[in-house]
Structure formats: structure tokens, C-alpha cells
Amino acid sequence: MTDERPSHPDAHERDLAIRELAKNYSELPDGRRRSLIEQMIATSLRLGRDDSHTGELKLINSALKELRYSYRVFRPWVLRPKISIFGSARTPEDHPDYVAARDFGRLMGEADWMSITGAGDGIMKAGHEGPGHEASFGLRIRLPFETTANEVIAEDPKLVNFRYFFTRKVMFMINSDAIAALPGGFGTMDEVFESLTLIQTGKSYPMPIVLLEGEGGSYWSRWVSFLREELLENGWLSPADMSLLEIASSPEDARDRVLKFYRVYHSCRYVHDDFVMRLRRQLTKTEIAGLETRFGMLAKDGRLQASGPLEGEEEHLDLPRLHFKSKRRDFGVLRQLIDAINELDDPPGTG
């Protein structure tokens, strides 16, 4: 175990005690996961040595408990694709945005996706109504003026209550395979910008961010115009960053955009310096050469390579790979690469 301070005379005995505690109570075999449990125990003890204030300890304790419980709630459905739906809690049920959110949630449920919303009323309730509570998660933030979850998810075991916005947003992002945003206020803007920032900086894996509203609305077109006229034209965004979001014309269009993102592309991960994309079919040499011409700037050596699983990979070992030595930047261009892969024609005989 590492510590930023000089070793205490009793550090060896402490480390032995922590290892024994983790061995007896974590139920994990010796290895990387149990080592991380040991490090968390050691960090907790150092908080006491740091003379941390009670408020600091309460925050860290609550955050850790919220994250741990949330992971436990999501674990049985880890293989089901999920979409987070953001939008205002104030949207009335007869509003076109509410109807669009409900219809979109239903369409995603029919495609075997699960819905994650904030568990309040308005767009959040609509996002649960569409697929039904069986295919929904509610991540409720405890607020003095919002004391209950919506009636669709209120009694469901997939409802999680949060004290902190930051832990709640972590669980939105880490459990989502896509995001749909409908019009809303400060909270909706916060969630959309947080999602875009995490994907733009590579802190989250790429996923579709689809902007949807009811028929006749102009909320998102005006919002995107602001991004272009103020952020992009002033150089605060790169042109490729605008590829990270897309406006849908209807609930059906929003569904199609989400599903298209996973037409050929499946998922990704880093293996050391390699960015590895798992694909639903093997790409041809001609296809890879064309992609390399357009997107080789993402790779340190300019090369995109096809392969099977790389050493150290443990998941989806049956899927072909496309990988490259990543510069870990230009994630808007990476999104364009994924789009280009998804637009490739199917090989003859696979239709």
C-alpha cells in the first residue's frame, strides 16, 4: 500500500491487519480487486489521522455508500442496454415534450432498452411511463421541495435515493449506453453539458447524445445555434465537437439514431496505449484503408489495425477488433470515426 507520508513505525502491522480484514470479510480472492478494497480501508483510516472534520467524513461516507448501493442495484441488469433521459420535472402531462418523452421511452423499451431518469415528475415520469417500471431505473435526488418519486417508479426496487448530485451524475453516466435530452432548466443543462464534457475529454466512453422535443418546438435548434455562434465561432469548441450531439426530429428518429450508433460499433476500452473498438462484424482491408485515410490522425503512428482480442482483454472475446495507438484527444473526431464505421455497407450475403 502506498502513502504520501513517511511510513509510521506501526505501518507494517497496520497493513497486515488490513490485509487480514479484507481477506476475512471481502469474500474476494487475492488479486487486484481485493487490493483495491485494502487501499480503501487504508484511505479511510488516514482520514482519521488527517484530523478530518465531521462534515468531510460525512460527505465521503455518504458518497461511498451511495455509489456502492447504486452499483448493487444496477448489477442484475448489467448486460441490458440503458438510456438516460433528461428533462424538466415541471413539464405538464399534456405538453408535446411529455408526449415525445413517453413515446420515445416506449420505443426504446420495445427495442429491449431500459430507461434511467431522475425519478421526479414531468419528463422523468414520462421516461418511465413509456417502457414501464419493469424496464426503468429512478435516480432520485433528495430535495426539500420534492419529497417523493413519481408514481411509476416509487415502489420499485430499482429506485435509488441520492443525497449528492455528483454521485447521482456518476451513476447516470457510468450505467448509460446513450443519452436523450428533452427541454428543461438549469438541471437539464447541467446534465447535458456534463455528459458532453465527459465524452469530449475522454473521461466517458463515446455514446450518442440525442436532443428531442415535442412537435413544433424550437428549444434545441436555438440552443445549438448558441453553441455554434458563441462557442464554436469564438474557438471554444472544435468543429468536430459538434459531432457529439444530434437533434432528432421525432421519437422514432431519436430511437433510430441511438440504435444506429450500435449498428456495427459495439463497445470500446483501452488496453495500455491502444484504443480498442469491438465491432459486430469484421471490417475488410479496403474498409480499414479508407477509414485510416480519413481518421489516421487519431493514432500516434497513423495506423488503424484489425485483430482479435488483445492480451489482457476479458470481455466480448468473440467480437473482432479495430484498434490504434491513441493520442487520447480529439474525441469528436473519434465519434466521426464511429459514425463512419456504422455507415459502412453490410457485406454481401449478410442482409
PAKEVEX-368260 format. One line per 4 residues: their letters; for each residue x, y, z of N, C-alpha, C. Coordinates in steps of 0.05 Angstrom, whole numbers. Layout:
<lokes>
a = X/Y/Z/X/Y/Z/X/Y/Z | ... .
</lokes>
This chain:
<lokes>
mtde = 17/-24/0/0/0/0/17/25/0 | 9/45/-15/25/69/-17/13/91/0 | 30/109/10/22/131/27/39/154/20 | 28/179/20/43/202/12/61/212/35 .
rpsh = 57/201/60/72/210/83/94/189/90 | 114/197/106/134/178/115/120/155/130 | 132/132/128/120/108/140/119/110/170 | 96/104/182/93/104/211/107/79/222 .
pdah = 117/80/246/130/56/258/112/32/258 | 86/36/261/68/13/262/55/7/235 | 66/19/214/53/16/187/52/-13/178 | 73/-28/183/74/-56/174/52/-72/188 .
erdl = 49/-68/215/29/-82/230/1/-74/220 | -2/-48/214/-28/-38/204/-35/-51/178 | -16/-52/159/-21/-64/133/-28/-94/136 | -14/-108/154/-21/-136/158/-50/-139/168 .
aire = -57/-121/187/-84/-123/198/-105/-117/176 | -99/-97/159/-118/-91/137/-121/-114/118 | -98/-126/111/-99/-149/92/-116/-172/104 | -112/-176/130/-127/-198/143/-157/-191/144 .
lakn = -163/-166/149/-191/-157/149/-204/-161/122 | -190/-152/101/-200/-155/74/-203/-184/66 | -185/-200/74/-186/-229/68/-210/-242/81 | -216/-235/106/-237/-248/121/-265/-238/114 .
ysel = -267/-213/105/-293/-201/103/-301/-191/75 | -281/-189/56/-289/-180/30/-299/-203/12 | -293/-228/19/-301/-251/4/-289/-251/-25 | -267/-236/-28/-253/-235/-54/-227/-250/-52 .
pdgr = -220/-265/-73/-194/-278/-74/-171/-258/-75 | -148/-266/-68/-124/-248/-70/-121/-239/-99 | -117/-214/-103/-115/-203/-130/-120/-174/-131 | -124/-163/-155/-127/-134/-158/-151/-123/-143 .
rrsl = -174/-137/-145/-198/-126/-132/-195/-125/-102 | -184/-146/-90/-181/-146/-61/-160/-125/-53 | -140/-121/-69/-120/-100/-64/-133/-72/-63 | -153/-67/-81/-167/-42/-81/-184/-39/-55 .
ieqm = -196/-60/-46/-210/-60/-20/-191/-52/2 | -168/-64/3/-148/-57/23/-140/-27/22 | -137/-17/-2/-130/11/-5/-152/30/5 | -177/22/0/-200/38/10/-201/38/41 .
iats = -195/15/53/-194/14/82/-172/32/93 | -148/30/80/-126/47/89/-132/76/86 | -145/84/64/-152/112/60/-171/121/81 | -191/105/88/-209/112/110/-195/117/136 .
lrlg = -176/100/142/-161/104/167/-144/130/166 | -133/136/143/-117/161/140/-134/186/145 | -160/184/138/-177/207/143/-178/213/173 | -178/193/189/-177/198/218/-150/210/226 .
rdds = -129/200/215/-102/211/221/-99/240/211 | -114/247/190/-113/274/179/-130/294/196 | -143/284/217/-160/301/233/-182/314/217 | -194/298/199/-215/309/182/-239/318/198 .
htge = -252/339/188/-276/350/201/-299/330/198 | -318/332/216/-341/314/215/-356/317/189 | -359/342/179/-373/346/154/-358/332/131 | -332/333/131/-316/319/110/-321/289/111 .
lkli = -320/278/135/-324/249/138/-352/241/130 | -372/257/137/-400/251/129/-403/251/99 | -391/270/85/-393/272/56/-380/247/43 | -356/240/51/-342/217/39/-357/191/46 .
nsal = -366/189/70/-381/164/78/-407/162/62 | -422/184/60/-447/182/45/-443/176/16 | -423/189/4/-417/185/-24/-409/156/-30 | -392/145/-13/-384/117/-16/-408/98/-14 .
kelr = -425/103/6/-449/86/10/-468/88/-14 | -472/113/-24/-490/116/-47/-479/102/-72 | -453/104/-77/-442/91/-100/-443/61/-98 | -436/51/-74/-437/22/-70/-465/11/-74 .
ysyr = -485/24/-62/-512/14/-64/-522/15/-93 | -516/37/-107/-525/41/-134/-513/19/-152 | -488/13/-150/-476/-8/-166/-491/-35/-161 | -498/-39/-136/-512/-64/-129/-539/-65/-142 .
vfrp = -554/-43/-143/-580/-42/-155/-578/-48/-185 | -558/-36/-199/-556/-39/-228/-544/-67/-236 | -530/-80/-218/-515/-104/-226/-531/-126/-240 | -556/-132/-231/-570/-153/-245/-577/-147/-274 .
wvlr = -576/-122/-282/-583/-114/-309/-559/-104/-324 | -536/-112/-317/-512/-100/-329/-510/-106/-359 | -522/-128/-368/-520/-135/-397/-542/-122/-413 | -561/-109/-401/-583/-96/-416/-574/-68/-424 .
pkis = -578/-59/-449/-571/-31/-455/-590/-12/-442 | -580/12/-435/-596/31/-420/-592/59/-431 | -612/75/-429/-611/103/-438/-620/121/-416 | -605/142/-410/-613/162/-391/-630/184/-406 .
ifgs = -652/191/-394/-670/211/-405/-670/235/-387 | -661/258/-396/-660/283/-381/-682/302/-390 | -692/318/-372/-712/338/-379/-725/349/-354 | -742/369/-358/-754/384/-336/-774/367/-320 .
artp = -773/370/-293/-794/359/-276/-819/375/-277 | -819/398/-289/-842/416/-289/-859/413/-314 | -852/396/-333/-867/393/-357/-894/380/-352 | -916/393/-359/-942/381/-354/-948/357/-372 .
edhp = -966/340/-364/-970/315/-379/-984/319/-406 | -996/342/-410/-1008/347/-437/-990/363/-455 | -965/367/-447/-946/382/-463/-934/364/-485 | -929/375/-509/-917/359/-530/-890/346/-523 .
dyva = -874/359/-505/-849/347/-497/-854/322/-480 | -874/323/-463/-881/300/-446/-889/276/-464 | -906/282/-484/-915/261/-502/-891/249/-517 | -873/267/-526/-849/257/-541/-832/239/-523 .
ardf = -828/247/-498/-812/231/-479/-824/204/-474 | -851/204/-470/-865/179/-464/-863/160/-488 | -868/171/-512/-867/155/-537/-839/144/-542 | -819/161/-537/-791/153/-541/-784/130/-521 .
grlm = -792/134/-496/-786/112/-476/-799/86/-484 | -824/88/-495/-838/63/-503/-823/50/-527 | -814/66/-546/-799/55/-569/-773/42/-560 | -759/55/-541/-734/43/-532/-739/17/-516 .
gead = -761/17/-501/-769/-8/-487/-775/-30/-506 | -788/-24/-528/-794/-44/-549/-769/-54/-562 | -748/-38/-562/-722/-47/-572/-705/-61/-551 | -717/-67/-528/-704/-81/-506/-684/-64/-491 .
wmsi = -687/-38/-491/-670/-20/-476/-685/-13/-450 | -670/-6/-429/-681/3/-404/-676/33/-401 | -694/46/-386/-694/75/-383/-684/83/-355 | -667/103/-354/-658/115/-329/-666/144/-329 .
tgag = -681/153/-308/-688/181/-305/-684/189/-276 | -689/214/-271/-685/225/-244/-707/218/-224 | -728/205/-233/-749/195/-215/-770/216/-207 | -767/241/-216/-787/261/-210/-811/260/-229 .
dgim = -826/281/-229/-849/283/-248/-839/295/-275 | -858/304/-291/-851/316/-317/-838/296/-335 | -817/305/-348/-803/288/-368/-793/262/-355 | -785/263/-330/-775/239/-317/-797/218/-314 .
kagh = -820/227/-306/-843/208/-305/-850/197/-332 | -850/215/-353/-856/206/-380/-836/185/-389 | -810/188/-382/-790/169/-389/-793/142/-376 | -808/142/-354/-814/116/-340/-840/104/-351 .
egpg = -859/122/-357/-885/112/-367/-882/97/-393 | -865/107/-411/-861/94/-437/-854/65/-435 | -832/57/-423/-824/29/-421/-837/14/-398 | -849/29/-378/-860/16/-354/-839/13/-333 .
heas = -847/9/-308/-828/8/-286/-810/-16/-288 | -819/-38/-301/-802/-62/-303/-776/-56/-318 | -777/-37/-336/-753/-31/-352/-742/-4/-346 | -747/5/-321/-738/32/-313/-722/33/-288 .
fglr = -704/52/-286/-689/58/-261/-696/87/-254 | -697/93/-228/-701/120/-219/-678/128/-201 | -665/150/-208/-643/161/-192/-652/187/-180 | -664/185/-156/-678/208/-144/-658/224/-127 .
irlp = -658/250/-130/-643/268/-112/-661/278/-90 | -652/276/-66/-668/285/-43/-668/316/-41 | -691/328/-45/-694/357/-44/-717/364/-25 | -715/386/-11/-736/394/8/-763/399/-5 .
fett = -763/407/-31/-788/412/-44/-797/390/-63 | -783/368/-63/-790/345/-79/-786/320/-62 | -806/312/-47/-803/293/-26/-810/264/-34 | -821/260/-58/-829/233/-67/-820/229/-96 .
anev = -817/204/-103/-812/196/-131/-839/195/-145 | -838/195/-172/-862/193/-187/-876/166/-183 | -901/165/-188/-917/141/-181/-910/116/-197 | -897/120/-220/-889/97/-236/-867/81/-223 .
iaed = -847/95/-211/-823/82/-201/-822/82/-170 | -841/94/-157/-839/99/-128/-835/74/-112 | -848/52/-118/-847/28/-102/-828/7/-115 | -813/15/-135/-797/-5/-149/-769/-7/-136 .
pklv = -758/-31/-134/-731/-34/-122/-709/-22/-138 | -715/-13/-163/-695/0/-179/-695/30/-175 | -707/39/-154/-706/68/-146/-683/71/-126 | -665/90/-132/-643/96/-114/-645/125/-106 .
nfry = -642/130/-80/-643/157/-69/-614/168/-64 | -610/193/-73/-583/205/-70/-585/230/-54 | -564/234/-38/-561/260/-24/-546/280/-41 | -527/270/-57/-509/287/-72/-514/285/-102 .
fftr = -514/309/-116/-517/309/-145/-493/295/-158 | -469/298/-147/-446/288/-162/-445/257/-162 | -454/244/-141/-455/215/-142/-477/206/-161 | -499/220/-161/-522/214/-179/-513/216/-208 .
kvmf = -498/237/-215/-490/241/-242/-469/219/-251 | -453/211/-232/-435/189/-238/-450/164/-246 | -472/158/-232/-487/134/-238/-503/136/-264 | -512/161/-270/-525/165/-296/-505/157/-318 .
mins = -481/168/-317/-462/165/-339/-451/137/-341 | -444/126/-318/-430/100/-318/-448/77/-326 | -474/81/-323/-493/59/-329/-507/64/-356 | -501/85/-370/-515/92/-395/-500/83/-419 .
daia = -515/75/-439/-504/70/-466/-512/91/-486 | -529/109/-477/-539/131/-494/-553/151/-475 | -556/176/-486/-570/197/-471/-590/210/-489 | -614/215/-479/-634/231/-493/-641/254/-475 .
alpg = -640/278/-486/-646/302/-470/-670/316/-483 | -689/323/-465/-712/340/-473/-710/367/-459 | -725/386/-468/-723/413/-457/-726/414/-426 | -710/431/-414/-711/434/-385/-695/458/-376 .
gfgt = -692/461/-350/-679/484/-338/-650/480/-331 | -642/492/-308/-614/490/-300/-604/461/-298 | -621/444/-285/-613/417/-281/-609/402/-306 | -626/405/-326/-623/392/-352/-598/402/-366 .
mdev = -594/428/-365/-570/439/-378/-544/428/-365 | -545/426/-338/-522/415/-324/-516/387/-333 | -537/371/-335/-534/343/-342/-524/340/-371 | -535/356/-389/-526/355/-417/-497/364/-420 .
fesl = -490/386/-408/-463/396/-410/-443/378/-396 | -451/366/-374/-433/347/-360/-428/323/-378 | -449/313/-391/-446/290/-409/-428/296/-432 | -432/319/-444/-416/328/-467/-387/331/-458 .
tliq = -382/343/-435/-355/348/-426/-340/322/-421 | -354/303/-408/-341/277/-402/-333/262/-428 | -351/263/-448/-345/249/-473/-324/265/-489 | -326/292/-489/-307/308/-504/-278/305/-494 .
tgks = -275/300/-468/-249/298/-456/-239/269/-452 | -256/250/-461/-248/222/-459/-251/210/-431 | -265/225/-413/-270/214/-386/-294/195/-386 | -309/195/-407/-330/175/-411/-326/163/-439 .
ypmp = -333/138/-441/-332/125/-468/-353/138/-486 | -349/138/-512/-368/151/-531/-395/138/-529 | -415/155/-532/-443/145/-533/-459/167/-547 | -482/160/-558/-499/180/-572/-512/198/-551 .
ivll = -513/224/-558/-528/244/-543/-548/256/-562 | -574/249/-558/-595/256/-577/-613/277/-563 | -618/299/-578/-635/320/-567/-663/318/-580 | -683/316/-563/-710/311/-572/-730/330/-559 .
egeg = -750/338/-574/-772/354/-562/-798/349/-577 | -820/359/-567/-846/355/-579/-849/370/-605 | -869/362/-619/-874/373/-646/-878/404/-644 | -864/418/-663/-866/447/-664/-847/462/-646 .
gsyw = -831/447/-630/-812/461/-612/-788/472/-626 | -775/492/-613/-751/504/-624/-729/506/-603 | -733/492/-580/-714/494/-558/-686/486/-566 | -683/462/-578/-656/452/-584/-644/465/-609 .
srwv = -659/472/-628/-648/486/-651/-636/513/-643 | -649/527/-625/-639/553/-615/-615/548/-597 | -615/527/-582/-593/521/-564/-568/514/-580 | -571/498/-601/-548/490/-618/-538/515/-633 .
sflr = -556/533/-641/-548/558/-654/-530/574/-635 | -537/575/-609/-520/588/-590/-492/575/-588 | -491/548/-588/-466/535/-587/-449/542/-612 | -461/543/-635/-446/549/-659/-437/578/-660 .
eell = -455/596/-653/-450/625/-656/-432/636/-634 | -434/625/-610/-418/636/-588/-394/618/-581 | -397/592/-579/-375/575/-571/-357/567/-594 | -370/557/-616/-354/548/-639/-340/571/-653 .
engw = -355/592/-659/-343/614/-674/-322/629/-658 | -323/628/-632/-302/641/-615/-279/622/-610 | -280/598/-621/-257/579/-617/-257/564/-591 | -280/564/-577/-281/550/-552/-290/521/-555 .
lspa = -297/514/-579/-302/486/-587/-288/482/-613 | -281/456/-618/-271/449/-645/-295/441/-662 | -293/444/-688/-316/436/-705/-325/407/-700 | -306/389/-695/-313/361/-690/-329/357/-665 .
dmsl = -326/375/-645/-341/372/-620/-371/373/-625 | -380/386/-646/-408/387/-652/-419/360/-661 | -401/341/-667/-409/314/-675/-419/298/-651 | -414/308/-627/-420/293/-603/-450/295/-596 .
leia = -465/311/-610/-494/314/-604/-509/315/-631 | -534/308/-630/-551/308/-654/-580/313/-646 | -594/329/-663/-622/335/-659/-639/315/-674 | -658/303/-659/-677/284/-671/-703/299/-679 .
sspe = -715/291/-700/-740/304/-709/-765/292/-698 | -763/268/-685/-786/255/-674/-776/233/-655 | -794/221/-639/-786/199/-622/-775/175/-638 | -787/170/-661/-777/148/-679/-749/154/-689 .
dard = -745/179/-697/-718/187/-706/-698/185/-684 | -705/193/-660/-687/191/-637/-680/162/-632 | -699/144/-632/-694/116/-629/-675/106/-650 | -680/113/-675/-663/103/-697/-634/113/-695 .
rvlk = -631/138/-685/-604/149/-682/-588/134/-660 | -602/127/-638/-589/112/-617/-581/84/-627 | -600/70/-640/-594/43/-649/-573/42/-671 | -572/63/-688/-553/64/-709/-524/65/-698 .
fyrv = -521/79/-675/-495/82/-663/-483/55/-657 | -500/35/-652/-490/8/-645/-495/-12/-668 | -498/-2/-692/-503/-20/-715/-479/-38/-721 | -455/-26/-723/-431/-42/-727/-413/-39/-702 .
yhsc = -411/-15/-692/-396/-10/-667/-410/-23/-644 | -394/-36/-626/-406/-49/-603/-399/-36/-577 | -373/-32/-572/-363/-21/-547/-333/-16/-550 | -321/-5/-529/-292/1/-531/-279/-1/-503 .
ryvh = -253/0/-503/-237/2/-479/-209/8/-486 | -193/16/-467/-165/19/-470/-150/-5/-461 | -130/-14/-476/-111/-34/-468/-84/-21/-470 | -74/-12/-447/-49/4/-446/-53/29/-464 .
ddfv = -37/32/-485/-39/56/-503/-58/51/-526 | -69/27/-528/-86/21/-550/-115/28/-544 | -129/42/-562/-157/46/-560/-169/23/-577 | -185/6/-564/-195/-18/-577/-226/-15/-581 .
mrlr = -234/-17/-606/-263/-17/-612/-272/-45/-618 | -292/-55/-604/-303/-81/-610/-325/-76/-630 | -326/-93/-651/-345/-89/-673/-363/-114/-676 | -385/-109/-689/-404/-131/-693/-398/-148/-718 .
rqlt = -380/-138/-734/-370/-153/-757/-342/-145/-763 | -328/-163/-776/-300/-158/-785/-300/-138/-808 | -283/-118/-807/-280/-100/-829/-261/-111/-849 | -265/-104/-874/-248/-113/-896/-223/-95/-897 .
ktei = -202/-104/-910/-178/-88/-913/-183/-63/-928 | -201/-64/-947/-208/-39/-962/-222/-19/-944 | -240/-29/-928/-254/-11/-909/-235/2/-889 | -217/-14/-879/-198/-4/-859/-179/17/-872 .
agle = -171/11/-897/-153/30/-911/-168/57/-915 | -194/56/-922/-209/81/-925/-212/96/-899 | -217/81/-877/-220/94/-851/-193/106/-842 | -172/92/-848/-145/101/-840/-138/127/-854 .
trfg = -146/130/-879/-141/154/-894/-155/178/-882 | -180/173/-872/-196/195/-861/-190/201/-832 | -183/180/-817/-182/183/-787/-155/174/-776 | -135/171/-792/-109/162/-782/-97/182/-762 .
mlak = -106/207/-763/-95/228/-744/-101/221/-715 | -120/203/-710/-125/195/-683/-103/177/-671 | -87/164/-688/-67/145/-680/-39/158/-679 | -23/151/-660/4/162/-658/20/155/-683 .
dgrl = 16/132/-695/31/123/-718/14/125/-744 | -10/135/-741/-27/138/-765/-41/113/-774 | -38/91/-759/-48/65/-768/-72/56/-752 | -92/44/-766/-115/30/-754/-111/1/-760 .
qasg = -113/-16/-740/-107/-45/-744/-131/-62/-735 | -136/-83/-751/-156/-103/-745/-142/-126/-729 | -157/-137/-711/-147/-160/-696/-169/-174/-681 | -162/-194/-666/-179/-206/-647/-174/-192/-620 .
pleg = -183/-204/-598/-179/-191/-571/-149/-188/-566 | -142/-165/-553/-115/-160/-545/-109/-174/-519 | -84/-178/-513/-76/-191/-488/-85/-173/-465 | -99/-186/-446/-109/-172/-423/-139/-167/-424 .
eeeh = -151/-169/-448/-180/-166/-450/-194/-191/-440 | -217/-186/-427/-232/-208/-415/-261/-208/-424 | -270/-188/-438/-299/-186/-445/-302/-187/-475 | -325/-198/-484/-333/-198/-512/-310/-209/-530 .
ldlp = -300/-232/-522/-276/-243/-536/-283/-254/-563 | -309/-257/-569/-318/-267/-595/-319/-245/-617 | -317/-220/-609/-320/-198/-628/-294/-190/-640 | -294/-183/-666/-270/-172/-679/-263/-144/-668 .
rlhf = -238/-136/-671/-229/-110/-661/-218/-92/-683 | -220/-66/-678/-205/-46/-693/-191/-29/-672 | -164/-27/-673/-150/-13/-652/-128/4/-663 | -119/23/-646/-98/41/-654/-84/53/-629 .
kskr = -60/62/-633/-44/75/-612/-56/103/-608 | -70/107/-586/-87/131/-583/-70/154/-573 | -77/178/-584/-66/203/-573/-82/213/-550 | -105/200/-545/-123/207/-523/-132/237/-525 .
rdfg = -140/244/-549/-151/270/-553/-169/269/-578 | -181/291/-586/-198/293/-610/-221/273/-609 | -236/273/-587/-257/253/-584/-282/259/-601 | -284/284/-610/-304/290/-630/-298/276/-657 .
vlrq = -272/275/-664/-264/260/-688/-268/230/-684 | -263/221/-660/-269/192/-654/-298/186/-658 | -316/204/-650/-344/200/-656/-349/198/-686 | -336/215/-701/-339/214/-730/-329/188/-742 .
lida = -308/177/-730/-299/150/-738/-320/129/-733 | -332/130/-709/-353/110/-703/-376/113/-722 | -384/138/-728/-406/142/-747/-399/130/-775 | -374/135/-783/-365/125/-809/-366/94/-810 .
inel = -358/81/-788/-359/52/-787/-388/42/-789 | -406/56/-775/-434/48/-775/-448/53/-802 | -436/70/-818/-448/76/-844/-437/57/-866 | -419/39/-860/-408/21/-879/-430/1/-888 .
ddpp = -430/-6/-913/-449/-25/-923/-444/-53/-911 | -466/-68/-908/-462/-96/-899/-450/-112/-922 | -432/-131/-915/-421/-148/-936/-443/-164/-950 | -438/-172/-975/-458/-188/-989/-465/-213/-974 .
gtg = -491/-220/-974/-499/-244/-961/-506/-242/-932 | -503/-218/-920/-509/-214/-892/-536/-200/-887 | -549/-191/-908/-574/-176/-905/-597/-194/-899 .
</lokes>
